Amino acid sequence: MKELKINELNLRDLKSLGSFENMVSPDSEKIKAGENVNFYRDMISMNLGTSSSVSFSVCTVAERKPLIDLVEYHSFTEETLMPINGDIAILLLPATPPGSVIPFNKFKYIEYPQGR
């Protein structure tokens, strides 16, 4: 039986094959996005064909007060969220014209998983 030698990934050895990013412990440029929130924008991008591409970013969030103090919207793109090591609460609203505000009493609260 042949024994394999396993090495930690490094860019030097991978250069001819592609690239990678450490998405769990990012060390790229950090953007302070709020109390206990850091954002690492477009750490790696991937071409999906002739006219599409996708970029991967990381947002690290420490436990904090349940207070909405930052919102964002996307006019021409979509976003996927993938919590890795804990629960998150996300405020989702329908698209509205620029400058429109949805009154707080119109927000819908959904608890997931149910009964938790």
Sequence and secondary structure as in RCSB ss.txt:
>XXXX:A:sequence
MKELKINELNLRDLKSLGSFENMVSPDSEKIKAGENVNFYRDMISMNLGTSSSVSFSVCTVAERKPLIDLVEYHS
FTEETLMPINGDIAILLLPATPPGSVIPFNKFKYIEYPQGR
>XXXX:A:secstr
          HHHHTTT     SSS  S  EEEETTEEEEEEEEEEE SSS EEEEEEEEE    S        S
S        SS           TT    GGG     SSTT 
